Structure formats: structure tokens, C-alpha cells
Amino acid sequence: MRSLTIALFMTGAFAVCGSVLANEVSLHKHSADELKAVCDKVGGKFSQGTDSYGCGTDCKGGPGTDCTVGCKTDRPCYAQVTGARRPTTLENALQAPARRKH
């Protein structure tokens, strides 16, 4: 049941992101504990099944599906982000970059 919940969550997340020029980026392997710790830190919603786990945020410090990271056991994780961003860490995949002041 949890695997189905995660699958539906991630499918919905990608569908929403796809409509706003989503970008999928491969990340390194990360354990469920690592992803959960970062997810909690950035205010996202973590979910886990038997062989997959993920986190979704609104990219601004709350739960949502604008920025997501999905992982399967023993495989690299992937991030789904809006725009042309190329995140390299879990944290910058789940948060929008700070705006620069000119």
C-alpha cells in the first residue's frame, strides 16, 4: 500500500512539474535516512515504501510537489525541478535557489 502511495505521489509530482518546464536530474545514491533528514530540514513531505522513497516540497520551505527527489534502493536518486536548474545535492534539489541582489 505504501509503495502505491509513493508511486501515485511521485506520478502526480511529475505531472505537475511537467506542465511548468520540469527538468529531471540524476543525483548520487542516498539512503532513506539521508533523504528524510534533508526533507525534514527543508520542510518537505517524506514518504517511503518497500523499495522506494521520496520527498516533495513547494521549493520554498513547505510540502508540495514543485521540487521532488525520488530514490529506489541501490540506485541513484533523481530530482524533478522546475526551470533549467541543475541541482547537485538533495538540499538544492528541494529548495529554489536564493535570489541574487543586484
C-alpha positions in Angstrom: 0.0 0.0 0.0 2.8 2.4 0.9 4.5 1.7 -2.5 1.3 2.6 -4.3 1.0 5.8 -2.3 4.6 6.8 -3.2 4.1 5.9 -6.8 0.9 8.0 -7.0 2.7 10.9 -5.2 5.7 10.8 -7.5 3.5 10.4 -10.6 1.4 13.4 -9.6 4.5 15.4 -8.7 6.0 14.7 -12.2 2.7 15.6 -13.9 2.5 18.9 -12.1 6.2 19.7 -12.7 5.9 18.7 -16.3 3.5 21.4 -17.0 5.9 24.1 -15.9 9.0 23.0 -17.8 10.3 20.4 -15.4 13.9 19.2 -15.5 14.9 15.7 -14.3 18.4 15.4 -12.9 20.2 12.3 -11.8 21.8 12.5 -8.3 24.1 10.2 -6.4 22.7 7.3 -4.3 21.3 8.4 -1.0 19.8 6.3 1.8 16.2 6.8 3.0 17.7 8.2 6.3 19.8 10.8 4.4 16.8 11.9 2.2 14.5 12.0 5.2 16.9 14.2 7.2 17.2 16.7 4.3 13.5 16.6 3.7 12.8 17.4 7.3 15.4 20.2 7.2 13.7 21.9 4.2 10.2 21.4 5.4 9.2 18.8 2.8 7.0 15.7 2.9 8.8 12.4 3.0 7.3 9.1 2.1 8.7 5.5 1.9 7.7 2.2 0.5 9.3 -1.2 0.4 11.9 -0.4 -2.3 11.5 3.4 -2.9 11.3 6.6 -1.1 10.9 10.3 -1.9 10.5 13.8 -0.8 8.4 16.7 -2.2 8.5 20.4 -1.5 7.0 23.6 -2.8 10.6 24.7 -3.3 10.0 27.4 -0.7 10.2 25.5 2.6 7.0 23.6 2.7 5.4 20.4 1.5 4.4 20.3 -2.2 5.3 18.8 -5.5 7.2 21.6 -7.3 10.5 20.1 -6.4 10.8 16.3 -5.8 13.5 13.7 -5.2 12.8 10.1 -5.7 15.1 7.1 -4.9 15.0 3.4 -5.3 17.1 1.1 -3.1 20.6 0.6 -4.6 20.1 3.1 -7.4 20.9 6.7 -7.9 18.2 9.2 -6.9 16.7 11.6 -9.3 15.4 15.1 -8.8 12.5 16.7 -10.6 12.8 20.5 -10.6 11.2 23.4 -12.4 13.1 25.5 -14.9 16.6 25.0 -16.1 18.2 24.3 -12.7 20.8 21.5 -12.4 20.9 20.6 -8.7 23.8 18.6 -7.4 22.7 17.9 -3.8 19.5 16.8 -2.2 19.1 20.2 -0.4 19.5 22.3 -3.5 17.1 20.0 -5.4 14.4 20.5 -2.9 14.8 24.3 -2.5 14.7 27.1 -5.0 18.0 29.0 -5.2 18.2 32.2 -3.3 17.6 35.2 -5.5 20.6 37.4 -6.2 20.5 41.0 -5.2 21.9 43.3 -7.9 
